[in-house]
Structure formats: C-alpha cells, structure tokens
C-alpha cells in the first residue's frame, strides 16, 4: 500500500535525495512574504511520502498536540510529484506552510533565496540535536547556517537477493569488498545459473548510487564546490564506462534493453524481474517496503582497488524538517522538530519511514520491533555511517546539487546506454557528455 513505482519517486521517498529543480525568479521577491500558515491560526505542516508515512506522521502529531494543547497543527500531505511546485506557488502567494518536509537536494536553493528560517539560535535550547553527527547535520546546513533538521541516515548501498545467491551455492560478499570483487561474484552468478541470471544491474549510468562514489574514491567530487562545473575527469568516467562494458561483455550485467526498461519503473528492475541478484537501486527496498518477495540483504558500494583509494561512501540526511522564514510560528515549528528528533513516541511511530533514524538512541529504540530485513538494512546503514565517520581520507559530503543536476544525471544514464547499445564509442560519448554537461551548468 502506498507504493509509487517511479524509480526516482521511490528513491526520494526512501532517502530524501532528489533532483534539484528550478525555483523560479518570482520567489526571491516574495521570500519575506506577508505571513504564512493557516487562516484559522493553526500551525500548518506539509510533507510528501507513502500512505504509511502519512499515517505515522499523523499518529505522532496527535501525541504532540495532546502534550502541547496550545499548538494546533493543520496537516497537508501528498506524493512527491508536484509537492515543490505547490510550495513555490504558496511562497509566491504569501501562504507558505509554517513547517515542511524539505528535500536535501533543494535546501540550499530555498535557503539562499531567503525562504527558509535559520535554526541555529534554537539549537541547544528548544532544539536538542544530541546524538546528531556533524556529517549528518551538514545535510541541512547552507553557508554555515542550519536550515533543516535531518530525519535520518541516508546511505548508498547495494540491495542483494540473498536467497537467490544461496540457491546458487554462493555466499554474500564481505562488507569490505572492492569493484573487482563485485565483478567476480557477478560473473559467478551468471556461470552458476547456467546463463539465466546476470550478477548485477548495469551501473554505468547510475549516478547517485555508484559513479559518484567511484569518482570520490579517486578524490573527485561529482560537482565542483561552486556547482559551475563537473568535479571529475574524463579519464575517471572513461575507466568507469570501460568497467561496465567489460561487465556486459562477460554477461555479469544484463543487456541494455533490460537497463533501459528499468530506468523509471522499479517493477522492471533486474533484481525484481529475476534477471540479476545485485542492484544499485535503493528503491527496491525503501520506506514503502519491498517490491520483491526475495530475501534481501545489503552491502556498501564497493571500494577502490588501487593504491591510495579514498573512502567514497558518504552520509546524507534523509529528508529534513524546515521552517519558513515568513512564518510567525517558528518557535512552535522548532518544538515539533525537537519532538521528532528526540521523543521516544515519535521515534517509534516513524520507525524507518523517514530513513534510518539519525541517532544511536533512536536506532536502539526501534530495533526490537523491526523485521529481519529492516534490521539488516538499518545495520548496514549504521555500519556505513560509522566507517565514513572514522575515515581519515574521505572527501567532505557532496555539495547540494546545482541547478541542472537532474539533466546531467539523465545525460550520464543515456550516455551509458548509447555505449551499451553500440551507438557510440566510449571516447566519442565522453566528448559529447562533457560538452553537454558544461552547457547545462553554464545555462
């Protein structure tokens, strides 16, 4: 119930990551607004998500209102599609909500346009962020100020059909695995299955879940700090595409027709349809549950195989809770943020519906009530976040995606397909990719 099959929509719902859309020039002038919230004096709160997330929010907020009878909350919720279009219209008309669920990919754009309220003066007073790591809080921090409280730990990991592996007599790889280890196990899957199953879906065009980490392992971010150019080199992308060309040649990854069909439809994902046992698409198991009956497990994105490889994994903040600057109820909105961050009732009501809980306290509170797959999912996210925190050679967390990022992510996917279908050579596609990407960022 509540499932939305769009690949991007499910990924956003589960982890908060999304493409960075244009906000429109009219919003700058209206950022101060003439007021926000409900005409009847209630505090208005909006969010997007599945039916399960809606129900959990409403249950938790009922408890908050019982404990804070002077604060009345009017809730508005929807799916992700159209959520920010509606918010933009409300901001322009001076009727923005007081408190909203914010996307980590968009927080910088809204903060810099003066639409969101800085929260720093509340931290340590009415907003208790004990247990939140600096890395995690960075997801809601723009130009040194906090504009959003992270809901959870968002990590990039592979989803694995563990039962399928076991049927072939293969074991789940070690967590400290490499790209060569991935190629080895994926090749074994194809061989052991008699050619019926490929090992892993084609990651050559997968940006957020794998190429960005591969580039970071070489010390190269996806975007430059100012967002005006790409942060990785042509040599890095060439090596990436050559790796996946080799994977397709060895049947370790499926042919391009399967990859193309699954791009915006998770029901056609290679793991879901039984054509692969490993997938980079985290939407297969997210906030709405699983869309496959297979017994699942999880692994970090592989590490670099070369000397001097850096930690490429990173942690993002799930979704955020932010207050609008025009609101006259910011102090009350902060109380609600604090409630979701620290109150045991709210933590238990939300469970994994806004991502893996952000603190050790919260994760401990919910662990006993989780099913086996949820526990594995949470344990892997916890493992990755601890590994990133301990790493001395990791890059800083990625900067918020610039305007046009969604077009570049799509361009990477389509470019990999052009190579896979044999329409372009890798070198020809490299030149075209960098030219088009730079034009997008310059626009």
C-alpha positions in Angstrom: 0.0 0.0 0.0 1.2 3.5 -0.8 3.9 2.3 -3.3 4.7 4.5 -6.2 6.6 2.7 -8.9 8.6 5.6 -10.3 12.3 4.9 -9.6 13.0 8.5 -8.7 9.9 8.9 -6.6 10.7 5.8 -4.5 14.3 6.8 -4.1 13.2 10.3 -2.9 10.6 8.7 -0.6 13.1 6.4 1.0 16.2 8.6 1.4 15.3 12.2 0.6 17.6 12.5 -2.3 16.1 14.2 -5.4 16.8 16.2 -8.4 17.3 19.9 -7.9 14.6 21.8 -9.8 14.4 25.5 -10.7 12.6 27.6 -8.1 11.6 30.4 -10.3 12.6 34.1 -10.2 9.4 35.2 -8.6 10.3 33.5 -5.3 13.1 35.9 -4.5 10.9 38.9 -4.3 8.3 37.1 -2.3 10.7 35.4 0.2 9.8 37.7 3.0 6.1 37.2 2.5 3.2 38.7 4.2 2.7 35.8 6.5 2.4 32.0 6.4 0.3 29.2 7.7 -3.4 28.8 8.2 -6.1 31.4 8.3 -7.6 29.8 11.4 -4.4 30.3 13.5 -3.2 26.7 13.3 0.4 25.9 12.5 0.5 24.3 9.0 2.8 21.4 8.3 3.3 19.7 4.9 5.2 16.6 3.8 5.3 14.0 1.0 5.5 10.3 1.2 3.7 6.9 1.1 0.5 6.2 2.9 2.5 4.5 5.7 4.5 7.7 6.2 1.3 9.8 6.3 -0.3 7.6 8.9 2.9 7.7 11.1 3.2 11.5 10.9 -0.5 11.9 11.9 -0.2 9.4 14.8 2.9 11.1 16.2 1.5 14.6 15.8 -1.7 13.6 17.7 0.6 12.8 20.6 2.4 16.1 20.3 -0.8 18.1 20.3 -2.0 16.2 23.4 1.2 17.2 25.2 1.1 20.7 23.8 -2.6 21.7 23.8 -1.8 25.4 22.8 -0.4 24.3 19.5 -2.9 23.2 16.8 -1.5 21.6 13.7 -3.1 21.6 10.3 -1.5 18.9 8.2 -1.2 18.7 4.4 0.4 15.9 2.6 0.8 14.3 -0.9 3.1 12.3 -3.1 6.4 13.8 -4.2 5.3 14.8 -7.7 4.1 18.3 -7.7 5.0 18.9 -4.0 7.5 21.6 -4.6 5.5 23.2 -7.4 2.7 23.7 -4.9 5.1 25.0 -2.3 6.5 27.5 -4.8 3.0 28.8 -5.6 2.3 29.1 -1.9 5.5 31.0 -1.2 4.8 33.4 -4.1 1.3 34.0 -2.8 2.3 34.6 0.8 0.6 31.4 2.1 3.5 29.1 2.6 3.3 26.4 5.4 5.0 27.1 8.7 6.8 23.8 8.8 7.6 21.5 5.9 9.4 18.4 5.0 12.4 19.6 2.9 14.5 17.8 0.3 18.2 17.7 1.0 18.9 18.4 -2.7 16.8 21.6 -2.6 17.5 23.1 0.8 20.4 25.2 -0.4 18.4 26.9 -3.2 15.5 27.7 -0.8 17.8 28.9 1.9 19.7 31.2 -0.3 16.5 32.7 -1.6 15.5 33.6 1.9 12.6 31.3 2.0 13.7 29.1 5.0 14.4 30.2 8.6 17.9 29.6 10.1 17.6 27.4 13.2 21.0 28.0 14.9 19.6 30.2 17.7 17.3 27.4 18.8 20.0 24.6 18.9 20.8 23.7 22.5 17.7 25.5 23.8 14.4 24.3 22.4 16.0 22.2 19.8 18.0 19.2 21.1 20.3 17.7 18.5 22.3 15.5 20.9 23.4 12.4 19.0 23.4 14.0 15.5 26.8 13.8 13.9 28.4 16.9 12.2 28.4 14.9 9.0 24.7 14.4 9.2 23.8 18.0 10.2 25.8 19.1 7.1 22.9 17.9 5.0 20.7 20.7 6.4 23.5 23.3 6.6 23.9 26.0 4.0 26.7 28.6 4.1 27.4 27.8 7.7 23.8 28.0 9.0 21.4 25.2 9.8 18.1 25.3 7.8 16.9 21.8 8.2 16.9 19.0 10.8 17.8 15.6 9.2 15.3 12.9 9.7 17.7 10.0 9.3 20.8 8.5 7.8 20.7 8.2 4.0 23.5 6.0 2.6 24.2 4.4 -0.8 24.2 0.7 -0.7 23.5 -2.3 -2.9 20.4 -4.4 -2.4 21.1 -8.1 -2.8 18.8 -11.1 -3.5 20.4 -13.2 -0.7 18.1 -16.2 -1.2 19.0 -16.2 -4.9 22.7 -16.3 -4.1 22.3 -19.1 -1.6 20.3 -21.2 -4.2 23.3 -21.0 -6.5 25.7 -22.1 -3.6 27.2 -18.6 -3.4 27.9 -16.6 -0.2 27.2 -12.9 0.4 30.5 -11.0 -0.2 32.3 -9.4 2.7 31.4 -5.8 3.6 34.9 -4.7 2.8 34.7 -5.6 -0.8 36.0 -4.0 -4.0 34.9 -3.4 -7.6 36.9 -6.4 -8.6 35.1 -8.5 -6.0 31.8 -7.3 -7.5 32.9 -8.4 -10.9 34.0 -11.8 -9.6 30.7 -12.6 -7.8 28.6 -11.2 -10.7 30.4 -13.4 -13.2 30.0 -16.4 -10.9 26.2 -15.8 -10.7 25.9 -15.9 -14.5 28.0 -19.1 -14.7 26.3 -20.9 -11.8 22.9 -20.1 -13.1 23.6 -21.6 -16.4 23.4 -18.1 -18.1 19.8 -17.5 -16.8 20.8 -14.7 -14.4 23.2 -11.8 -14.5 25.1 -10.8 -11.4 24.4 -7.0 -11.0 22.3 -4.5 -12.9 24.3 -2.1 -15.2 25.7 0.7 -13.0 27.4 2.6 -15.8 24.7 5.2 -15.8 23.8 5.2 -12.2 25.0 8.4 -10.6 23.9 8.8 -7.0 24.3 5.2 -6.1 27.6 4.3 -7.6 29.5 6.5 -10.1 29.7 9.4 -7.6 31.2 7.1 -5.1 33.7 5.7 -7.6 34.8 9.2 -8.5 35.1 10.2 -4.8 37.4 7.2 -4.3 39.7 8.9 -6.7 39.4 12.2 -4.7 37.0 13.7 -7.3 33.5 15.1 -6.3 30.7 14.9 -8.9 30.3 18.7 -8.9 32.7 21.5 -8.1 32.1 23.4 -4.8 30.5 26.3 -6.7 28.4 24.0 -8.8 29.6 25.6 -12.0 31.5 22.6 -13.4 31.9 18.9 -13.1 34.4 17.8 -10.4 35.6 14.6 -12.1 37.9 14.0 -15.0 37.3 12.4 -18.4 39.8 9.7 -17.5 37.7 8.7 -14.5 34.5 8.5 -16.5 36.3 6.5 -19.3 37.6 4.0 -16.7 34.0 3.7 -15.3 32.4 3.0 -18.7 35.1 0.6 -19.7 34.5 -1.4 -16.4 30.8 -1.7 -17.2 31.5 -2.5 -20.9 33.6 -5.4 -19.6 30.8 -6.4 -17.2 28.3 -6.6 -20.1 30.7 -8.5 -22.3 31.2 -11.1 -19.6 27.4 -11.3 -19.0 28.0 -10.2 -15.4 25.5 -7.4 -16.1 22.3 -7.5 -18.2 22.0 -6.2 -21.8 21.0 -2.6 -22.3 17.3 -3.4 -23.1 16.8 -4.5 -19.5 18.6 -1.5 -18.2 16.6 0.9 -20.3 13.3 -0.6 -19.4 14.0 -0.3 -15.6 15.1 3.4 -15.7 11.9 4.9 -14.4 10.0 1.8 -13.5 11.2 -0.2 -10.4 8.9 -3.1 -11.3 11.2 -3.8 -14.2 14.4 -3.6 -12.1 16.7 -6.5 -12.9 16.5 -7.9 -9.4 12.8 -7.6 -9.2 12.2 -9.5 -12.5 14.8 -12.1 -11.6 17.5 -11.1 -14.1 20.1 -10.1 -11.6 20.9 -10.7 -7.9 22.5 -7.3 -7.1 21.1 -3.8 -7.7 22.3 -0.3 -7.0 18.7 1.0 -6.9 17.8 1.5 -3.3 14.1 1.9 -4.2 13.7 -1.8 -4.4 13.6 -1.8 -0.6 12.8 1.6 1.0 10.3 3.4 3.1 7.4 1.7 1.4 8.8 -1.8 2.0 10.0 -4.3 -0.7 8.7 -4.8 -4.2 10.2 -8.3 -4.4 9.5 -11.5 -2.4 13.1 -12.4 -2.4 15.0 -12.5 0.9 17.1 -9.4 0.8 20.4 -8.2 2.3 22.6 -5.1 1.8 26.2 -4.2 1.1 28.1 -0.9 0.9 29.1 0.4 -2.6 32.4 -1.3 -3.4 35.7 0.3 -2.6 38.5 1.3 -5.0 41.0 -1.4 -5.9 44.0 0.9 -6.4 46.7 2.2 -4.1 45.6 5.4 -2.3 41.9 4.8 -2.9 39.8 7.0 -0.6 36.6 6.3 1.2 34.0 7.1 -1.4 30.8 6.5 0.6 29.1 9.4 2.4 26.1 10.0 4.6 23.2 12.3 3.8 20.3 13.4 6.0 17.3 11.5 4.7 14.6 14.2 4.5 14.7 17.4 6.5 12.2 19.4 8.6 12.5 23.1 7.8 10.6 26.2 8.9 9.7 29.0 6.5 11.2 32.5 7.2 7.8 34.3 6.8 6.1 32.2 9.5 5.2 33.7 12.8 5.2 30.3 14.4 8.9 29.3 14.0 9.3 28.7 17.7 6.4 26.2 17.7 7.7 24.6 14.5 11.1 24.1 16.3 9.3 22.3 19.1 7.9 19.9 16.6 11.3 19.3 15.1 12.7 18.6 18.5 9.8 16.2 19.2 10.6 14.1 16.1 14.3 14.3 16.8 14.2 13.1 20.4 10.8 11.9 21.7 10.6 8.1 22.0 7.0 8.0 21.0 7.6 9.9 17.7 10.7 7.8 17.0 8.8 4.6 17.4 5.9 5.8 15.3 8.1 6.9 12.4 10.5 3.9 12.6 12.2 3.7 9.1 9.6 5.8 7.3 11.9 8.9 7.1 15.1 6.9 6.6 17.3 5.1 9.1 16.9 7.0 12.4 19.7 9.6 12.9 20.9 8.8 16.4 22.1 5.7 18.2 19.4 6.3 20.8 16.7 6.3 18.1 18.0 3.2 16.3 18.1 1.3 19.7 14.5 2.3 20.4 13.1 0.8 17.2 15.4 -2.2 16.7 13.4 -4.8 18.6 10.2 -4.2 16.6 11.8 -4.5 13.1 11.5 -7.4 10.8 14.7 -9.2 9.8 15.2 -7.3 6.5 14.6 -4.0 8.2 17.2 -4.9 10.8 19.7 -5.8 8.1 19.0 -2.5 6.3 19.5 -0.5 9.5 22.6 -2.4 10.5 24.2 -1.8 7.1 23.4 1.9 7.2 24.8 2.1 10.7 28.0 0.3 9.5 28.5 2.6 6.5 27.9 5.7 8.6 30.5 4.6 11.2 33.0 3.7 8.5 32.6 7.1 6.9 32.9 8.9 10.3 36.2 7.0 11.1 37.7 7.5 7.6 40.7 10.0 7.5 40.8 10.1 3.8 37.2 10.8 2.8 36.1 13.9 0.9 33.6 16.2 2.5 30.0 15.3 1.9 28.8 16.4 -1.5 27.7 19.9 -2.0 23.9 20.4 -2.7 23.3 19.7 -6.4 23.3 22.8 -8.6 20.5 23.8 -11.0 20.6 21.4 -13.9 21.9 18.4 -11.9 18.9 16.3 -12.9 19.7 16.9 -16.6 23.3 15.8 -16.1 22.3 12.7 -14.2 19.9 11.8 -17.0 22.7 12.5 -19.5 25.0 10.1 -17.8 22.4 7.4 -17.9 21.6 8.0 -21.6 25.3 8.2 -22.4 26.0 4.8 -20.9 23.1 3.3 -22.9 24.4 4.8 -26.1 27.7 2.9 -25.5 25.9 -0.3 -24.4 23.7 -0.3 -27.5 26.8 0.2 -29.7 25.6 3.6 -31.0 28.7 5.4 -29.8 32.2 4.5 -28.8 33.3 5.4 -25.3 35.7 8.1 -26.4 33.1 9.7 -28.7 30.5 9.6 -26.0 32.9 11.1 -23.5 33.5 14.2 -25.6 29.7 14.6 -26.1 29.0 14.1 -22.4 31.4 16.7 -21.2 30.3 19.3 -23.8 26.6 18.9 -23.0 27.2 18.8 -19.2 29.2 22.0 -19.3 26.5 23.7 -21.4 23.8 22.7 -18.9 25.8 24.0 -15.9 26.6 27.3 -17.7 22.9 27.8 -18.5 
